[in-house]
Amino acid sequence: VPEAEYCGILSQFSVKHTTTSNDIQASSILVNIFFDYAKKTKNTAWSYFLPMLNRQDLFTVHMAARIIAKLAAWGRDLMEGSDLNYYFNWIKSQLSSQNLHGSGPETGTGAGTISPSESSQYVQCVAGCLQLMLRVNEYRFAWVEADGVNCITAVLSNKCGFQLQYQMIFCIWLLAFSPQLCEQLRRYNVVPALSDILQESVKEKVTRIILAAFRNLLEKSAERETRQEYALAMIQCKVLKQLENLEQQKYDDEDITDDIKFLLERLGESVQDLSSFDEYSSELKSGRLEWSPVHKSEKFWRENAVRLNEKNYELLKILTRLLEVSDDPQVIAVAAHDIGEYVRHYPRGKRVIEQLGGKQLVMNHMHHEDQLVRYNALLAVQKLMVHNWYEKIHHFILRNVFNICWFALSPNLSVATHWHVSF
């Protein structure tokens, strides 16, 4: 039997035996045959198929990939070490490849480039392998460790088709079953990515899996702080408004209705406890700065500027990072404005901003093509300079406080003038 046909037969056999518990048991028996043979030959069950991932024939490659996923997910032994790293790196490379853009690689059979529909099918096959792998808790941790979440969010930001969207969000939903991984997912801004898709989604299956992923993030997170952060991120991304619109529609799937009700209750509770600083922090962490009221509030900055120092200057580092990497003029303008307000209201702000590299980043935007960016960068630089003058006066007073007091209280001016007061 030719190699490609052999892989196809094995893969199709295991696909057909997954509908009932008896069929799943039959597939497990087939998988165990591979493990028994591998044990006799002192190999791993997937060692026969991993080399096939380098073949030129895409059908063979992707059938081998499906078999590896099924062996790893259904087998009695877990894939570990270099084999797992190799397989996950292959999945990441495939999801990040030009296949996403509809122009697949050339095959080794002289067939030329594959068609967009074939390319889409192959990428969906890879995504299906990842879906199967992430059903196993140990593989979820390994995927996050391999920086796999960034790969998923990159695919979702690429305006891919609805089927691939569904598969990638399904993977996030699976990851969010682990309380520990809910903590780690905070770093990847998954809520803004999913809320954007929810706003534009016309497919019920995509809407359903987004709502399920949101529910997992709120329900499975062990720490109250984490749950609150996710809730605030959803509020910031206007998920509450989207849920209110979805609530007006009718669905055959009861899970959608239940998830909408759950999310509305949780987010409604969070709104009640929402402070201006929570709102600001959530907006900043989302990376989507806009001219919301807190940025222009004198009271907010007077009361909260010092709080930007919390957690080793976490929020300030985000601000300076946005100045460096964002290409959105509004985000840059707001970030520059906020740095100026922080410096104006926090006595040692200038020194902190300089240590974080923020001063130079603000100055770089003084020649930005956008007028609003230039204006806010200039204002921020002025505040930095004015604060520098106030800081010198403050240090002068502290250094010479005794001399100044003596000069003010001394009845004999000539005695007081003997004191050296230097600036």
Buried (B, 14 or more C-beta within 10 A) or exposed (E): EEBBEEBBEBBEBBEEBEEEEEEBEBBBEBBBEBBEEBEEEEEBBBEBBBEBBEBEBBBBBBBBBBBBBBBBBBBEEEBEEEBBBBBBEBBBEBBBBEBBEBEBBEBEEEEEBBEEEBBBBBBBBBBBBBBBBBEBEEBBBBBBEBEBBBBBBBBBEBEBBEBBBBBBBBBBBBBBBBEBBBBBBBEBBBBBBBBBBBEEBEBEBBBBBBBBBBBBBBBBBEEEEBBBBBBBBBBBBEBBEBBEEBEEEEBEEEEBBEBBEBBBEBBEEBEEEBEBBBBBBBBBBBBBBEEBEBBEBEEBBEEBBBEBBEEEBEBBBBBBBBBBEBEBBBBBBBBBBBBBBBBBBBEEBBBBBBEBBBBEBBBEBBEBEBEBBBBBBBBBBEBBEBBEEEBEEEEBEEEBEEBBEBBEEBEEEEEBEEEEEEE
